[in-house]
């Protein structure tokens, strides 16, 4: 195992003590999940789920920690959006499709930029259903997701009513915004968790 992976595993084990971890999925089960969904999970998250924990009771998402891979938070199926612009309502009971490309490459605030159902309705639904696994929820309508396909693969994104944005606490030309950096920032009280 190379030093980067060893360091990542050490940080993830430190961030999530044994008492808050759910059992790891194991490599055979994670590979079966990937085959079923037509996607290979980003490495650090993949190793985390296979070897450390498939979900936690504590973590960056405020509502109950990290979700097991492929699961949805309880609020996913019932939240009611104030800024949902599409004429077709959000259906949280629909199966998510991680193998389809995540459609965004930069932040989109549809509460201001949605102006054409033909152009934007399908895109809005794809943001919530395609190319990612849900990591957890801060509250109904605010979700953390890890992009697993498309140009943003490996980045953590924040979805909230009216906006989707990549997580980053560093300039765009520097590394950051992936699962490991997101967890590290939460664990050390940096980034979005920095005390004001």
DAQUI-V572001 format. One record per helix or strand of 3 or more residues. SS is the DSSP state (A for helix, B for strand). FROM is the first residue (numbers start at 1). TO is the last residue. If there is no record, write none. Layout:
ss=SS from=FROM to=TO
ss=SS from=FROM to=TO
This chain:
ss=A from=3 to=15
ss=A from=18 to=20
ss=A from=27 to=37
ss=A from=43 to=52
ss=A from=74 to=77
ss=A from=110 to=113
ss=A from=117 to=129
ss=B from=132 to=139
ss=B from=142 to=147
ss=B from=155 to=160
ss=B from=163 to=166
ss=A from=179 to=188
ss=A from=191 to=193
